[in-house]
Amino acid sequence: MPGVDAAPAIASDPARGEEGRQEELRRLVRFLVLGLAAAAVNWLVRFPLSWFMPFGAAVALAQIIGMTAGFTLYRAYVFPASDLPLSRQIMRFVGVNCVSGVQVWLMTMGLAALLPWLGLGWQHEAIAHGVSIGVGAATSYVGHKFLTFRQG
């Protein structure tokens, strides 16, 4: 997602040639678009969850729902050629997302407390959660590319 500088990795492999770089760029764009869709699921589902559970619990459950959407989308459209067994992909995906999920939760809680103090009290929880999801997405891209869905 935003914040990930994949250009050096794409451009630095001369053996792949222009076609390989173009395919890697298309993969990155697919990851960003589908990651945005999974992040939207994560962010939007938190609102109704907050009607019947505390904010922190709603953020955590929304992360799990978004993570499930992300795995399904990434495996089908971004990294379909992984040679790892499905069970290992799932375990690694959960591991990467646990790291990202803790990062998102901690950052959300911190920003939700900080934003009103900075005079940004209106929709501070929604803003905090949205910003934190974006940062967590950068962590996820690197982890999924090199761990969850790696090839060879």
N, CA, C and O atoms as a GROMACS GRO file, in nm:
protein
  608
    1MET      N    1   0.083  -0.118   0.000
    1MET     CA    2   0.000   0.000   0.000
    1MET      C    3   0.088   0.124   0.000
    1MET      O    4   0.210   0.113  -0.014
    2PRO      N    5   0.028   0.243   0.016
    2PRO     CA    6   0.107   0.364   0.016
    2PRO      C    7   0.217   0.357   0.120
    2PRO      O    8   0.199   0.302   0.228
    3GLY      N    9   0.332   0.412   0.084
    3GLY     CA   10   0.443   0.413   0.175
    3GLY      C   11   0.545   0.304   0.142
    3GLY      O   12   0.656   0.305   0.196
    4VAL      N   13   0.510   0.212   0.055
    4VAL     CA   14   0.602   0.106   0.016
    4VAL      C   15   0.671   0.150  -0.111
    4VAL      O   16   0.605   0.178  -0.211
    5ASP      N   17   0.804   0.155  -0.109
    5ASP     CA   18   0.879   0.196  -0.226
    5ASP      C   19   0.926   0.070  -0.298
    5ASP      O   20   1.034   0.019  -0.270
    6ALA      N   21   0.846   0.022  -0.389
    6ALA     CA   22   0.879  -0.101  -0.461
    6ALA      C   23   0.958  -0.074  -0.587
    6ALA      O   24   1.008  -0.169  -0.648
    7ALA      N   25   0.970   0.051  -0.630
    7ALA     CA   26   1.038   0.082  -0.755
    7ALA      C   27   1.182   0.032  -0.758
    7ALA      O   28   1.221  -0.025  -0.860
    8PRO      N   29   1.264   0.049  -0.652
    8PRO     CA   30   1.400  -0.002  -0.660
    8PRO      C   31   1.404  -0.153  -0.680
    8PRO      O   32   1.487  -0.202  -0.757
    9ALA      N   33   1.318  -0.227  -0.614
    9ALA     CA   34   1.316  -0.372  -0.629
    9ALA      C   35   1.274  -0.412  -0.770
    9ALA      O   36   1.326  -0.510  -0.824
   10ILE      N   37   1.184  -0.338  -0.828
   10ILE     CA   38   1.137  -0.368  -0.963
   10ILE      C   39   1.246  -0.338  -1.065
   10ILE      O   40   1.269  -0.416  -1.157
   11ALA      N   41   1.312  -0.224  -1.049
   11ALA     CA   42   1.409  -0.179  -1.147
   11ALA      C   43   1.546  -0.244  -1.130
   11ALA      O   44   1.627  -0.239  -1.223
   12SER      N   45   1.577  -0.304  -1.015
   12SER     CA   46   1.712  -0.349  -0.987
   12SER      C   47   1.744  -0.489  -1.039
   12SER      O   48   1.857  -0.534  -1.023
   13ASP      N   49   1.652  -0.559  -1.098
   13ASP     CA   50   1.677  -0.694  -1.145
   13ASP      C   51   1.687  -0.696  -1.297
   13ASP      O   52   1.587  -0.712  -1.366
   14PRO      N   53   1.810  -0.678  -1.350
   14PRO     CA   54   1.824  -0.669  -1.496
   14PRO      C   55   1.790  -0.799  -1.568
   14PRO      O   56   1.757  -0.796  -1.686
   15ALA      N   57   1.798  -0.913  -1.500
   15ALA     CA   58   1.767  -1.041  -1.564
   15ALA      C   59   1.620  -1.052  -1.599
   15ALA      O   60   1.583  -1.129  -1.688
   16ARG      N   61   1.536  -0.978  -1.532
   16ARG     CA   62   1.392  -0.987  -1.557
   16ARG      C   63   1.352  -0.912  -1.683
   16ARG      O   64   1.251  -0.947  -1.745
   17GLY      N   65   1.426  -0.813  -1.721
   17GLY     CA   66   1.395  -0.737  -1.840
   17GLY      C   67   1.272  -0.649  -1.822
   17GLY      O   68   1.210  -0.646  -1.716
   18GLU      N   69   1.240  -0.578  -1.928
   18GLU     CA   70   1.127  -0.485  -1.924
   18GLU      C   71   0.995  -0.557  -1.897
   18GLU      O   72   0.912  -0.507  -1.821
   19GLU      N   73   0.975  -0.671  -1.958
   19GLU     CA   74   0.850  -0.745  -1.938
   19GLU      C   75   0.833  -0.786  -1.792
   19GLU      O   76   0.723  -0.777  -1.737
   20GLY      N   77   0.940  -0.832  -1.730
   20GLY     CA   78   0.934  -0.870  -1.589
   20GLY      C   79   0.904  -0.751  -1.499
   20GLY      O   80   0.827  -0.762  -1.404
   21ARG      N   81   0.964  -0.637  -1.530
   21ARG     CA   82   0.937  -0.516  -1.451
   21ARG      C   83   0.793  -0.471  -1.467
   21ARG      O   84   0.729  -0.427  -1.371
   22GLN      N   85   0.741  -0.481  -1.589
   22GLN     CA   86   0.601  -0.443  -1.613
   22GLN      C   87   0.506  -0.534  -1.537
   22GLN      O   88   0.407  -0.488  -1.479
   23GLU      N   89   0.536  -0.664  -1.536
   23GLU     CA   90   0.450  -0.758  -1.462
   23GLU      C   91   0.455  -0.730  -1.313
   23GLU      O   92   0.353  -0.736  -1.245
   24GLU      N   93   0.573  -0.699  -1.261
   24GLU     CA   94   0.586  -0.668  -1.119
   24GLU      C   95   0.509  -0.540  -1.085
   24GLU      O   96   0.449  -0.529  -0.979
   25LEU      N   97   0.513  -0.443  -1.174
   25LEU     CA   98   0.437  -0.320  -1.153
   25LEU      C   99   0.287  -0.348  -1.154
   25LEU      O  100   0.213  -0.294  -1.072
   26ARG      N  101   0.242  -0.433  -1.248
   26ARG     CA  102   0.100  -0.470  -1.251
   26ARG      C  103   0.060  -0.542  -1.122
   26ARG      O  104  -0.049  -0.521  -1.070
   27ARG      N  105   0.149  -0.629  -1.071
   27ARG     CA  106   0.121  -0.699  -0.946
   27ARG      C  107   0.109  -0.599  -0.830
   27ARG      O  108   0.020  -0.611  -0.747
   28LEU      N  109   0.198  -0.501  -0.826
   28LEU     CA  110   0.193  -0.400  -0.721
   28LEU      C  111   0.063  -0.320  -0.730
   28LEU      O  112   0.000  -0.292  -0.627
   29VAL      N  113   0.021  -0.284  -0.851
   29VAL     CA  114  -0.105  -0.210  -0.868
   29VAL      C  115  -0.223  -0.296  -0.822
   29VAL      O  116  -0.313  -0.248  -0.754
   30ARG      N  117  -0.223  -0.424  -0.860
   30ARG     CA  118  -0.330  -0.514  -0.813
   30ARG      C  119  -0.332  -0.522  -0.661
   30ARG      O  120  -0.438  -0.520  -0.600
   31PHE      N  121  -0.214  -0.533  -0.600
   31PHE     CA  122  -0.205  -0.538  -0.455
   31PHE      C  123  -0.264  -0.412  -0.394
   31PHE      O  124  -0.340  -0.418  -0.297
   32LEU      N  125  -0.228  -0.298  -0.450
   32LEU     CA  126  -0.278  -0.171  -0.396
   32LEU      C  127  -0.429  -0.159  -0.409
   32LEU      O  128  -0.497  -0.119  -0.314
   33VAL      N  129  -0.482  -0.194  -0.525
   33VAL     CA  130  -0.627  -0.184  -0.548
   33VAL      C  131  -0.703  -0.282  -0.458
   33VAL      O  132  -0.800  -0.244  -0.393
   34LEU      N  133  -0.658  -0.406  -0.455
   34LEU     CA  134  -0.728  -0.506  -0.374
   34LEU      C  135  -0.703  -0.484  -0.225
   34LEU      O  136  -0.790  -0.512  -0.142
   35GLY      N  137  -0.586  -0.434  -0.192
   35GLY     CA  138  -0.560  -0.397  -0.053
   35GLY      C  139  -0.650  -0.283  -0.009
   35GLY      O  140  -0.696  -0.280   0.106
   36LEU      N  141  -0.675  -0.190  -0.100
   36LEU     CA  142  -0.768  -0.081  -0.069
   36LEU      C  143  -0.908  -0.137  -0.047
   36LEU      O  144  -0.980  -0.091   0.042
   37ALA      N  145  -0.947  -0.234  -0.128
   37ALA     CA  146  -1.079  -0.297  -0.108
   37ALA      C  147  -1.086  -0.367   0.027
   37ALA      O  148  -1.186  -0.353   0.098
   38ALA      N  149  -0.982  -0.443   0.063
   38ALA     CA  150  -0.981  -0.511   0.193
   38ALA      C  151  -0.977  -0.409   0.307
   38ALA      O  152  -1.042  -0.428   0.410
   39ALA      N  153  -0.900  -0.302   0.288
   39ALA     CA  154  -0.895  -0.197   0.390
   39ALA      C  155  -1.030  -0.128   0.405
   39ALA      O  156  -1.071  -0.093   0.516
   40ALA      N  157  -1.100  -0.110   0.292
   40ALA     CA  158  -1.234  -0.050   0.299
   40ALA      C  159  -1.329  -0.141   0.376
   40ALA      O  160  -1.410  -0.093   0.456
   41VAL      N  161  -1.320  -0.270   0.352
   41VAL     CA  162  -1.402  -0.365   0.430
   41VAL      C  163  -1.368  -0.349   0.578
   41VAL      O  164  -1.458  -0.338   0.662
   42ASN      N  165  -1.239  -0.348   0.610
   42ASN     CA  166  -1.192  -0.333   0.748
   42ASN      C  167  -1.249  -0.206   0.811
   42ASN      O  168  -1.307  -0.210   0.919
   43TRP      N  169  -1.232  -0.095   0.742
   43TRP     CA  170  -1.272   0.036   0.796
   43TRP      C  171  -1.424   0.047   0.808
   43TRP      O  172  -1.476   0.091   0.910
   44LEU      N  173  -1.496   0.006   0.702
   44LEU     CA  174  -1.642   0.023   0.702
   44LEU      C  175  -1.713  -0.069   0.799
   44LEU      O  176  -1.813  -0.029   0.860
   45VAL      N  177  -1.664  -0.191   0.815
   45VAL     CA  178  -1.732  -0.285   0.903
   45VAL      C  179  -1.718  -0.243   1.050
   45VAL      O  180  -1.798  -0.283   1.134
   46ARG      N  181  -1.617  -0.162   1.080
   46ARG     CA  182  -1.597  -0.117   1.218
   46ARG      C  183  -1.714  -0.032   1.267
   46ARG      O  184  -1.747  -0.037   1.385
   47PHE      N  185  -1.777   0.044   1.180
   47PHE     CA  186  -1.888   0.132   1.222
   47PHE      C  187  -2.005   0.053   1.282
   47PHE      O  188  -2.044   0.082   1.395
   48PRO      N  189  -2.062  -0.045   1.211
   48PRO     CA  190  -2.171  -0.120   1.274
   48PRO      C  191  -2.124  -0.202   1.394
   48PRO      O  192  -2.201  -0.222   1.489
   49LEU      N  193  -2.001  -0.250   1.391
   49LEU     CA  194  -1.951  -0.325   1.507
   49LEU      C  195  -1.946  -0.237   1.632
   49LEU      O  196  -1.970  -0.284   1.743
   50SER      N  197  -1.916  -0.110   1.613
   50SER     CA  198  -1.908  -0.016   1.726
   50SER      C  199  -2.043   0.011   1.790
   50SER      O  200  -2.050   0.064   1.901
   51TRP      N  201  -2.151  -0.025   1.721
   51TRP     CA  202  -2.284  -0.005   1.780
   51TRP      C  203  -2.308  -0.098   1.897
   51TRP      O  204  -2.384  -0.065   1.988
   52PHE      N  205  -2.242  -0.215   1.896
   52PHE     CA  206  -2.271  -0.311   2.002
   52PHE      C  207  -2.148  -0.365   2.074
   52PHE      O  208  -2.159  -0.461   2.151
   53MET      N  209  -2.031  -0.305   2.052
   53MET     CA  210  -1.912  -0.346   2.128
   53MET      C  211  -1.821  -0.225   2.145
   53MET      O  212  -1.833  -0.128   2.071
   54PRO      N  213  -1.729  -0.230   2.240
   54PRO     CA  214  -1.637  -0.119   2.261
   54PRO      C  215  -1.552  -0.092   2.136
   54PRO      O  216  -1.529  -0.183   2.056
   55PHE      N  217  -1.507   0.031   2.121
   55PHE     CA  218  -1.430   0.073   2.003
   55PHE      C  219  -1.310  -0.018   1.979
   55PHE      O  220  -1.289  -0.063   1.866
   56GLY      N  221  -1.231  -0.045   2.080
   56GLY     CA  222  -1.111  -0.128   2.063
   56GLY      C  223  -1.144  -0.267   2.014
   56GLY      O  224  -1.074  -0.320   1.927
   57ALA      N  225  -1.248  -0.328   2.067
   57ALA     CA  226  -1.290  -0.461   2.023
   57ALA      C  227  -1.341  -0.456   1.879
   57ALA      O  228  -1.316  -0.547   1.801
   58ALA      N  229  -1.413  -0.350   1.845
   58ALA     CA  230  -1.464  -0.334   1.708
   58ALA      C  231  -1.349  -0.322   1.609
   58ALA      O  232  -1.355  -0.379   1.500
   59VAL      N  233  -1.244  -0.247   1.645
   59VAL     CA  234  -1.127  -0.234   1.559
   59VAL      C  235  -1.060  -0.370   1.539
   59VAL      O  236  -1.023  -0.405   1.427
   60ALA      N  237  -1.046  -0.447   1.647
   60ALA     CA  238  -0.982  -0.578   1.638
   60ALA      C  239  -1.062  -0.674   1.550
   60ALA      O  240  -1.005  -0.744   1.466
   61LEU      N  241  -1.194  -0.680   1.569
   61LEU     CA  242  -1.278  -0.768   1.488
   61LEU      C  243  -1.282  -0.722   1.342
   61LEU      O  244  -1.281  -0.805   1.251
   62ALA      N  245  -1.286  -0.593   1.319
   62ALA     CA  246  -1.282  -0.540   1.183
   62ALA      C  247  -1.152  -0.580   1.113
   62ALA      O  248  -1.152  -0.608   0.994
   63GLN      N  249  -1.042  -0.583   1.188
   63GLN     CA  250  -0.914  -0.624   1.132
   63GLN      C  251  -0.920  -0.770   1.084
   63GLN      O  252  -0.869  -0.802   0.978
   64ILE      N  253  -0.983  -0.856   1.161
   64ILE     CA  254  -0.995  -0.997   1.124
   64ILE      C  255  -1.081  -1.013   0.999
   64ILE      O  256  -1.047  -1.090   0.910
   65ILE      N  257  -1.191  -0.940   0.993
   65ILE     CA  258  -1.279  -0.947   0.876
   65ILE      C  259  -1.207  -0.895   0.752
   65ILE      O  260  -1.215  -0.957   0.646
   66GLY      N  261  -1.137  -0.784   0.765
   66GLY     CA  262  -1.059  -0.729   0.654
   66GLY      C  263  -0.948  -0.823   0.611
   66GLY      O  264  -0.918  -0.835   0.492
   67MET      N  265  -0.885  -0.890   0.708
   67MET     CA  266  -0.778  -0.984   0.680
   67MET      C  267  -0.829  -1.102   0.597
   67MET      O  268  -0.762  -1.148   0.505
   68THR      N  269  -0.946  -1.151   0.629
   68THR     CA  270  -1.005  -1.262   0.554
   68THR      C  271  -1.033  -1.220   0.410
   68THR      O  272  -1.005  -1.296   0.316
   69ALA      N  273  -1.088  -1.102   0.392
   69ALA     CA  274  -1.111  -1.051   0.257
   69ALA      C  275  -0.979  -1.036   0.182
   69ALA      O  276  -0.970  -1.073   0.065
   70GLY      N  277  -0.878  -0.983   0.249
   70GLY     CA  278  -0.748  -0.963   0.186
   70GLY      C  279  -0.684  -1.093   0.140
   70GLY      O  280  -0.634  -1.101   0.028
   71PHE      N  281  -0.684  -1.196   0.225
   71PHE     CA  282  -0.623  -1.324   0.187
   71PHE      C  283  -0.689  -1.378   0.061
   71PHE      O  284  -0.621  -1.420  -0.033
   72THR      N  285  -0.820  -1.377   0.061
   72THR     CA  286  -0.894  -1.431  -0.053
   72THR      C  287  -0.860  -1.355  -0.181
   72THR      O  288  -0.836  -1.416  -0.285
   73LEU      N  289  -0.858  -1.224  -0.174
   73LEU     CA  290  -0.829  -1.141  -0.292
   73LEU      C  291  -0.683  -1.154  -0.336
   73LEU      O  292  -0.657  -1.171  -0.455
   74TYR      N  293  -0.588  -1.145  -0.243
   74TYR     CA  294  -0.446  -1.151  -0.278
   74TYR      C  295  -0.410  -1.286  -0.338
   74TYR      O  296  -0.336  -1.293  -0.437
   75ARG      N  297  -0.461  -1.392  -0.279
   75ARG     CA  298  -0.428  -1.526  -0.328
   75ARG      C  299  -0.484  -1.549  -0.468
   75ARG      O  300  -0.420  -1.613  -0.552
   76ALA      N  301  -0.601  -1.496  -0.494
   76ALA     CA  302  -0.664  -1.517  -0.625
   76ALA      C  303  -0.607  -1.427  -0.734
   76ALA      O  304  -0.592  -1.471  -0.848
   77TYR      N  305  -0.575  -1.301  -0.701
   77TYR     CA  306  -0.546  -1.203  -0.806
   77TYR      C  307  -0.407  -1.142  -0.802
   77TYR      O  308  -0.365  -1.081  -0.900
   78VAL      N  309  -0.333  -1.156  -0.692
   78VAL     CA  310  -0.202  -1.091  -0.684
   78VAL      C  311  -0.089  -1.193  -0.682
   78VAL      O  312   0.009  -1.178  -0.756
   79PHE      N  313  -0.101  -1.295  -0.600
   79PHE     CA  314   0.005  -1.393  -0.583
   79PHE      C  315  -0.045  -1.536  -0.609
   79PHE      O  316  -0.025  -1.623  -0.525
   80PRO      N  317  -0.109  -1.562  -0.724
   80PRO     CA  318  -0.167  -1.695  -0.746
   80PRO      C  319  -0.064  -1.804  -0.772
   80PRO      O  320  -0.097  -1.922  -0.764
   81ALA      N  321   0.059  -1.768  -0.804
   81ALA     CA  322   0.158  -1.868  -0.844
   81ALA      C  323   0.247  -1.915  -0.729
   81ALA      O  324   0.347  -1.982  -0.753
   82SER      N  325   0.214  -1.882  -0.607
   82SER     CA  326   0.295  -1.927  -0.495
   82SER      C  327   0.303  -2.079  -0.492
   82SER      O  328   0.203  -2.148  -0.513
   83ASP      N  329   0.423  -2.130  -0.466
   83ASP     CA  330   0.439  -2.275  -0.460
   83ASP      C  331   0.428  -2.329  -0.317
   83ASP      O  332   0.451  -2.448  -0.294
   84LEU      N  333   0.394  -2.244  -0.223
   84LEU     CA  334   0.375  -2.288  -0.085
   84LEU      C  335   0.239  -2.356  -0.069
   84LEU      O  336   0.143  -2.315  -0.134
   85PRO      N  337   0.230  -2.458   0.016
   85PRO     CA  338   0.100  -2.520   0.043
   85PRO      C  339   0.003  -2.418   0.104
   85PRO      O  340   0.043  -2.325   0.172
   86LEU      N  341  -0.125  -2.439   0.077
   86LEU     CA  342  -0.228  -2.347   0.126
   86LEU      C  343  -0.219  -2.329   0.277
   86LEU      O  344  -0.231  -2.217   0.327
   87SER      N  345  -0.200  -2.437   0.350
   87SER     CA  346  -0.194  -2.426   0.497
   87SER      C  347  -0.079  -2.336   0.541
   87SER      O  348  -0.095  -2.259   0.636
   88ARG      N  349   0.034  -2.345   0.475
   88ARG     CA  350   0.148  -2.259   0.509
   88ARG      C  351   0.120  -2.114   0.470
   88ARG      O  352   0.156  -2.022   0.544
   89GLN      N  353   0.055  -2.093   0.355
   89GLN     CA  354   0.018  -1.957   0.316
   89GLN      C  355  -0.074  -1.895   0.421
   89GLN      O  356  -0.056  -1.779   0.459
   90ILE      N  357  -0.172  -1.972   0.466
   90ILE     CA  358  -0.265  -1.921   0.566
   90ILE      C  359  -0.192  -1.887   0.695
   90ILE      O  360  -0.214  -1.780   0.753
   91MET      N  361  -0.103  -1.976   0.741
   91MET     CA  362  -0.030  -1.950   0.865
   91MET      C  363   0.058  -1.826   0.853
   91MET      O  364   0.062  -1.744   0.944
   92ARG      N  365   0.126  -1.812   0.742
   92ARG     CA  366   0.212  -1.695   0.722
   92ARG      C  367   0.128  -1.568   0.705
   92ARG      O  368   0.165  -1.462   0.755
   93PHE      N  369   0.016  -1.581   0.636
   93PHE     CA  370  -0.072  -1.465   0.619
   93PHE      C  371  -0.120  -1.417   0.756
   93PHE      O  372  -0.120  -1.297   0.784
   94VAL      N  373  -0.161  -1.510   0.839
   94VAL     CA  374  -0.206  -1.475   0.974
   94VAL      C  375  -0.091  -1.412   1.052
   94VAL      O  376  -0.111  -1.313   1.123
   95GLY      N  377   0.029  -1.469   1.040
   95GLY     CA  378   0.144  -1.412   1.110
   95GLY      C  379   0.175  -1.270   1.068
   95GLY      O  380   0.193  -1.182   1.152
   96VAL      N  381   0.181  -1.247   0.937
   96VAL     CA  382   0.207  -1.112   0.885
   96VAL      C  383   0.097  -1.018   0.932
   96VAL      O  384   0.125  -0.905   0.973
   97ASN      N  385  -0.027  -1.064   0.926
   97ASN     CA  386  -0.138  -0.977   0.965
   97ASN      C  387  -0.148  -0.958   1.115
   97ASN      O  388  -0.201  -0.857   1.161
   98CYS      N  389  -0.098  -1.052   1.193
   98CYS     CA  390  -0.092  -1.030   1.338
   98CYS      C  391   0.004  -0.915   1.369
   98CYS      O  392  -0.027  -0.827   1.450
   99VAL      N  393   0.120  -0.916   1.304
   99VAL     CA  394   0.214  -0.805   1.322
   99VAL      C  395   0.149  -0.675   1.277
   99VAL      O  396   0.152  -0.575   1.350
  100SER      N  397   0.091  -0.676   1.158
  100SER     CA  398   0.024  -0.557   1.106
  100SER      C  399  -0.095  -0.519   1.193
  100SER      O  400  -0.119  -0.401   1.218
  101GLY      N  401  -0.171  -0.619   1.238
  101GLY     CA  402  -0.289  -0.592   1.320
  101GLY      C  403  -0.255  -0.525   1.451
  101GLY      O  404  -0.322  -0.432   1.493
  102VAL      N  405  -0.150  -0.574   1.517
  102VAL     CA  406  -0.105  -0.510   1.642
  102VAL      C  407  -0.060  -0.367   1.613
  102VAL      O  408  -0.091  -0.275   1.687
  103GLN      N  409   0.014  -0.351   1.504
  103GLN     CA  410   0.059  -0.218   1.464
  103GLN      C  411  -0.061  -0.126   1.441
  103GLN      O  412  -0.062  -0.013   1.490
  104VAL      N  413  -0.161  -0.173   1.366
  104VAL     CA  414  -0.280  -0.092   1.338
  104VAL      C  415  -0.356  -0.060   1.466
  104VAL      O  416  -0.396   0.055   1.487
  105TRP      N  417  -0.374  -0.159   1.552
  105TRP     CA  418  -0.450  -0.136   1.675
  105TRP      C  419  -0.380  -0.035   1.765
  105TRP      O  420  -0.442   0.058   1.815
  106LEU      N  421  -0.249  -0.054   1.787
  106LEU     CA  422  -0.175   0.038   1.873
  106LEU      C  423  -0.174   0.180   1.816
  106LEU      O  424  -0.195   0.277   1.888
  107MET      N  425  -0.151   0.191   1.686
  107MET     CA  426  -0.149   0.323   1.624
  107MET      C  427  -0.287   0.388   1.628
  107MET      O  428  -0.298   0.508   1.652
  108THR      N  429  -0.392   0.308   1.605
  108THR     CA  430  -0.528   0.362   1.611
  108THR      C  431  -0.559   0.414   1.750
  108THR      O  432  -0.611   0.525   1.765
  109MET      N  433  -0.527   0.336   1.852
  109MET     CA  434  -0.555   0.379   1.989
  109MET      C  435  -0.476   0.506   2.023
  109MET      O  436  -0.530   0.597   2.086
  110GLY      N  437  -0.350   0.510   1.981
  110GLY     CA  438  -0.267   0.628   2.007
  110GLY      C  439  -0.319   0.752   1.936
  110GLY      O  440  -0.330   0.859   1.996
  111LEU      N  441  -0.350   0.738   1.808
  111LEU     CA  442  -0.401   0.853   1.732
  111LEU      C  443  -0.539   0.896   1.781
  111LEU      O  444  -0.568   1.016   1.786
  112ALA      N  445  -0.623   0.800   1.819
  112ALA     CA  446  -0.757   0.835   1.869
  112ALA      C  447  -0.746   0.917   1.997
  112ALA      O  448  -0.831   1.002   2.024
  113ALA      N  449  -0.643   0.892   2.076
  113ALA     CA  450  -0.621   0.971   2.197
  113ALA      C  451  -0.553   1.104   2.165
  113ALA      O  452  -0.581   1.205   2.230
  114LEU      N  453  -0.465   1.105   2.067
  114LEU     CA  454  -0.386   1.224   2.034
  114LEU      C  455  -0.464   1.328   1.954
  114LEU      O  456  -0.451   1.448   1.980
  115LEU      N  457  -0.545   1.285   1.858
  115LEU     CA  458  -0.612   1.379   1.768
  115LEU      C  459  -0.700   1.481   1.841
  115LEU      O  460  -0.693   1.599   1.807
  116PRO      N  461  -0.781   1.442   1.939
  116PRO     CA  462  -0.860   1.544   2.010
  116PRO      C  463  -0.771   1.643   2.085
  116PRO      O  464  -0.803   1.761   2.094
  117TRP      N  465  -0.660   1.595   2.138
  117TRP     CA  466  -0.565   1.681   2.209
  117TRP      C  467  -0.506   1.785   2.113
  117TRP      O  468  -0.470   1.895   2.155
  118LEU      N  469  -0.495   1.748   1.983
  118LEU     CA  470  -0.443   1.840   1.882
  118LEU      C  471  -0.552   1.928   1.822
  118LEU      O  472  -0.528   2.005   1.729
  119GLY      N  473  -0.674   1.915   1.875
  119GLY     CA  474  -0.785   1.996   1.825
  119GLY      C  475  -0.861   1.932   1.711
  119GLY      O  476  -0.942   1.999   1.646
  120LEU      N  477  -0.836   1.806   1.684
  120LEU     CA  478  -0.903   1.735   1.575
  120LEU      C  479  -0.999   1.632   1.634
  120LEU      O  480  -0.985   1.512   1.608
  121GLY      N  481  -1.094   1.678   1.711
  121GLY     CA  482  -1.185   1.588   1.780
  121GLY      C  483  -1.295   1.530   1.693
  121GLY      O  484  -1.346   1.422   1.721
  122TRP      N  485  -1.333   1.601   1.586
  122TRP     CA  486  -1.441   1.554   1.500
  122TRP      C  487  -1.396   1.430   1.425
  122TRP      O  488  -1.296   1.433   1.354
  123GLN      N  489  -1.469   1.321   1.440
  123GLN     CA  490  -1.442   1.194   1.372
  123GLN      C  491  -1.299   1.143   1.398
  123GLN      O  492  -1.239   1.079   1.312
  124HIS      N  493  -1.247   1.172   1.516
  124HIS     CA  494  -1.109   1.132   1.546
  124HIS      C  495  -1.088   0.981   1.542
  124HIS      O  496  -0.981   0.934   1.505
  125GLU      N  497  -1.189   0.904   1.581
  125GLU     CA  498  -1.174   0.758   1.577
  125GLU      C  499  -1.167   0.708   1.433
  125GLU      O  500  -1.085   0.622   1.401
  126ALA      N  501  -1.253   0.760   1.346
  126ALA     CA  502  -1.253   0.718   1.205
  126ALA      C  503  -1.122   0.757   1.137
  126ALA      O  504  -1.065   0.678   1.062
  127ILE      N  505  -1.075   0.878   1.164
  127ILE     CA  506  -0.950   0.925   1.104
  127ILE      C  507  -0.833   0.840   1.154
  127ILE      O  508  -0.749   0.796   1.076
  128ALA      N  509  -0.828   0.818   1.285
  128ALA     CA  510  -0.720   0.739   1.344
  128ALA      C  511  -0.716   0.599   1.285
  128ALA      O  512  -0.609   0.548   1.251
  129HIS      N  513  -0.831   0.537   1.272
  129HIS     CA  514  -0.837   0.401   1.218
  129HIS      C  515  -0.797   0.399   1.071
  129HIS      O  516  -0.722   0.311   1.030
  130GLY      N  517  -0.845   0.493   0.992
  130GLY     CA  518  -0.812   0.497   0.850
  130GLY      C  519  -0.663   0.518   0.824
  130GLY      O  520  -0.604   0.449   0.741
  131VAL      N  521  -0.602   0.612   0.894
  131VAL     CA  522  -0.459   0.638   0.879
  131VAL      C  523  -0.379   0.515   0.920
  131VAL      O  524  -0.283   0.477   0.852
  132SER      N  525  -0.418   0.453   1.028
  132SER     CA  526  -0.345   0.337   1.079
  132SER      C  527  -0.354   0.218   0.984
  132SER      O  528  -0.256   0.144   0.968
  133ILE      N  529  -0.467   0.199   0.920
  133ILE     CA  530  -0.482   0.091   0.822
  133ILE      C  531  -0.384   0.113   0.706
  133ILE      O  532  -0.322   0.018   0.659
  134GLY      N  533  -0.370   0.237   0.661
  134GLY     CA  534  -0.276   0.267   0.552
  134GLY      C  535  -0.133   0.233   0.588
  134GLY      O  536  -0.060   0.177   0.506
  135VAL      N  537  -0.092   0.267   0.709
  135VAL     CA  538   0.044   0.235   0.754
  135VAL      C  539   0.062   0.083   0.766
  135VAL      O  540   0.165   0.029   0.725
  136GLY      N  541  -0.037   0.016   0.821
  136GLY     CA  542  -0.029  -0.129   0.834
  136GLY      C  543  -0.023  -0.199   0.700
  136GLY      O  544   0.034  -0.308   0.689
  137ALA      N  545  -0.082  -0.140   0.598
  137ALA     CA  546  -0.080  -0.200   0.465
  137ALA      C  547   0.061  -0.207   0.409
  137ALA      O  548   0.094  -0.302   0.339
  138ALA      N  549   0.144  -0.109   0.439
  138ALA     CA  550   0.283  -0.111   0.392
  138ALA      C  551   0.357  -0.230   0.452
  138ALA      O  552   0.431  -0.300   0.383
  139THR      N  553   0.338  -0.253   0.580
  139THR     CA  554   0.397  -0.368   0.648
  139THR      C  555   0.348  -0.497   0.584
  139THR      O  556   0.426  -0.590   0.561
  140SER      N  557   0.220  -0.504   0.556
  140SER     CA  558   0.161  -0.624   0.498
  140SER      C  559   0.216  -0.655   0.359
  140SER      O  560   0.243  -0.771   0.329
  141TYR      N  561   0.233  -0.553   0.274
  141TYR     CA  562   0.282  -0.578   0.139
  141TYR      C  563   0.417  -0.648   0.143
  141TYR      O  564   0.438  -0.749   0.077
  142VAL      N  565   0.507  -0.593   0.220
  142VAL     CA  566   0.641  -0.651   0.229
  142VAL      C  567   0.634  -0.794   0.283
  142VAL      O  568   0.698  -0.884   0.228
  143GLY      N  569   0.558  -0.814   0.387
  143GLY     CA  570   0.546  -0.948   0.446
  143GLY      C  571   0.483  -1.048   0.352
  143GLY      O  572   0.529  -1.162   0.344
  144HIS      N  573   0.378  -1.008   0.282
  144HIS     CA  574   0.310  -1.102   0.193
  144HIS      C  575   0.395  -1.134   0.070
  144HIS      O  576   0.398  -1.248   0.023
  145LYS      N  577   0.462  -1.034   0.018
  145LYS     CA  578   0.545  -1.058  -0.100
  145LYS      C  579   0.659  -1.154  -0.070
  145LYS      O  580   0.687  -1.245  -0.148
  146PHE      N  581   0.726  -1.133   0.044
  146PHE     CA  582   0.847  -1.210   0.072
  146PHE      C  583   0.827  -1.330   0.164
  146PHE      O  584   0.916  -1.413   0.176
  147LEU      N  585   0.712  -1.341   0.229
  147LEU     CA  586   0.688  -1.454   0.319
  147LEU      C  587   0.566  -1.536   0.279
  147LEU      O  588   0.577  -1.655   0.247
  148THR      N  589   0.448  -1.473   0.281
  148THR     CA  590   0.323  -1.545   0.264
  148THR      C  591   0.311  -1.614   0.129
  148THR      O  592   0.284  -1.733   0.122
  149PHE      N  593   0.332  -1.538   0.022
  149PHE     CA  594   0.306  -1.589  -0.113
  149PHE      C  595   0.433  -1.599  -0.197
  149PHE      O  596   0.426  -1.590  -0.319
  150ARG      N  597   0.545  -1.616  -0.133
  150ARG     CA  598   0.671  -1.618  -0.208
  150ARG      C  599   0.676  -1.736  -0.305
  150ARG      O  600   0.607  -1.836  -0.289
  151GLN      N  601   0.759  -1.717  -0.405
  151GLN     CA  602   0.779  -1.822  -0.505
  151GLN      C  603   0.923  -1.870  -0.495
  151GLN      O  604   1.014  -1.793  -0.465
  152GLY      N  605   0.940  -1.999  -0.521
  152GLY     CA  606   1.075  -2.056  -0.524
  152GLY      C  607   1.137  -2.058  -0.395
  152GLY      O  608   1.251  -2.104  -0.382
   0.00000   0.00000   0.00000
